[in-house]
Amino acid sequence: MNLFEGALIEAVRRDASDIHIIPSGKTSTDFYFRIDGKLQLWFRQENTAPEAVAAVVKDRSTGVDRFERDTAQDGFAQRYIDENLIRFRISILPIVSQEYERRFESIVIRVIDDRKVITDFRKLGFQEQAEREFLKAINTSKGIVIVTGPTGSGKSTTLIAALHHVIHPGVNVLTCEDPVEYAIKGARQLKIGHKMDFEQAVRSILRHDPDIVMVGEIRDKITADTAIKLANTGHLTFSTLHTNDAPSAITRLYKMGVETFLLAYSINIIIAQRLVRKLCPYCRKPLSKEHWDAAMQMGISKEELEAGKIYEPVGCPKCNGTGYKGRINVAEALYFYPEIRAEIIKSVTEIDEENIRRIAEKHGMLSMRDSGIARMREGLTDMTEVLYVTAED
Ligand SMILES: [Zn+2]
């Protein structure tokens, strides 16, 4: 069996989200797997030109031209692996090589494994306040539910689970995403392609008699206006944004040109989230004394540390020596209480994010950092992970 096919199988078995195939020399190519969000070298192919490795990938994918090496290409593959049909989305990009005559390409393969779709909202494992407010925000027939965070923060996993929670045969659920990754049973997923782009699809939604809508991403004024129009005309609407925290999502929409009263009355909740790696339960150990000061600066008490309830990673065969296995969310759930709405309406030239945060925290919202610290107290993750995902920009 060739290396490409072997990489597909191993990536699925090791739970990788992506495979990266990168030229690393005149006759060597590195294969990396992204596991729990981190790239790890899986294999280095020596004594073969990277161009030859790329040619094999192209030959075995559909939708790519093996003779084209100067432009971006998107391909596709599907395989039965351990009796499961797994799909792969393949992105090929030309990259600069130190030798001018060589035409190197970088290849990234996204593993699309339907078994990973979470259809039970509670299995997302949100902390108590976030789960309660989130459920309140989706158990209604109108308004917008926004999940925000950087790429790879688990936003679509959350949205898909939330959609499954509200789908039933009596409602028309329309989704508009580019690209569509997972099939959602019970939803009509609009097909974005060269005949209908994302914008056209978004514009057509309103005329297609929906009850519940998912707009993959609020990208601009047009998508924002459509989402708000849907929300204000009796549709439950789900979408995502790219912001660091929940209050700044309001600012983002405001800067896109959405009126404050529309923002205030059309949003149900904004969830900002990140994923932290979970400590391997087989090898984690109580935090070493030399790190106690740092932990106490985060608000962990000396008693908690002495009780050995705060852990650090070690590494064992069960976690491939990394000390971590799987990921869990940390989240900031900003529910739109009347006080929050009133505060937004008061805004004149800008949104007072600090004041909104203060009001929300009074109602029990955990900041992203506090959510992470709670995860440390649950023994699920460690200080390094929490500091990494909640670092101030
Ligand atoms: Zn371990």
Boltz pocket constraint, residues with backbone or C-beta under 6 A from the ligand:
constraints:
  - pocket:
      binder: B
      contacts: [[A, 280], [A, 281], [A, 282], [A, 283], [A, 284], [A, 314], [A, 315], [A, 316], [A, 317], [A, 318], [A, 319], [A, 320], [A, 321], [A, 323], [A, 324]]
      max_distance: 6.0
